Amino acid sequence: MYNYLVQSRKSDWLAKIPSPTYSTRTGFGLSFSLQSIASYRQTKQRNQIELERLKFQMQSELDKEIQQLEIQIDQLFADADKLKIAIKNFETYENQIHDIEQGKYQNNQSTLKEWLTYKKSYEERKNNLQAERTAIINKLSAMATKTKSPEEFQGLIKIFTNLTF
């Protein structure tokens, strides 16, 4: 639409030039058409109104996209905080429980089946946390490219990449 308006402006000067006329009574002459000048003015005003409408529409769409990005960033940071808490809980409680269960198995207080069941669930929880960590790293990377400011997200990506448990 904008390109069309720009192209139409290039030929606007044609409405302003006089029209040559020839009459057998009066001979050659130049005449101005009030209709062409009036339509030129109307078209110019319509184009300005349309440009303002497009400008407002594009600005509102940009504001909406920025607002959605802010919501996504806030959600991403909330997810990151949840993951940090989950990892801390896993490191403290799960490792203590793991040590207790391993001690029970080594002292023959639990069967091999119980130990393997516990070990499987422990590894599944650990893998789930690692998958969540990877998902957040991917979201951070995508957000860094989407916002065109990777500096803000590189520190977080590095922190989450270095998390081990």
C-alpha positions, 0 to 999 in steps of 0.5 A, a space after each residue: 500500500 505504501 509503495 502504491 502511494 509513493 508511486 502515485 505521487 510520482 505522477 501527481 504533477 500531471 494534474 497541475 500542468 495546463 492542457 493545450 487546446 485548439 479551437 478554429 475560432 480562438 486558435 491555440 490556447 492553454 487551459 487549466 481544468 479545475 476538476 483535475 486540480 480538485 481531484 488532485 487535492 482530494 487524492 492527496 488528502 486521501 493518501 495522507 489519511 491512508 498513510 496515517 491509518 497505516 502508520 497507526 495500524 503498524 504502530 499498534 501491531 508493533 506494540 502488540 508484538 512487543 507486549 507479547 515478547 515481554 510476556 514470553 520473556 517474563 514466562 521464560 524467567 519464571 520457568 528458569 526460576 522454577 527449574 533452579 528451585 527444582 534442581 536445588 531440591 533434587 540435589 539436596 533431598 534426592 541425593 540424600 534419599 539416594 544415599 540412604 537407599 543405596 546404603 539399605 541395598 548394600 546392607 541387605 535391608 532392601 531387595 534388588 527389585 526395590 533398589 532397581 525400581 528406586 534407581 529407575 525413578 531417580 534416573 527418570 527424575 534426573 533426566 526430566 530435569 535435564 530435559 527441562 534445562 535443555 528446553 529452557 536453554 533452547 527458549 533462551 536461544 530463540 528469544 535471543 535471536 528474536 529480540 536481536 539482543 543476545 547479550 542479555 540472554 548469553 549469561 543465562 544460557 551459560 549459567 544453565 549450560 553449566 548446571 550439573 546434577 
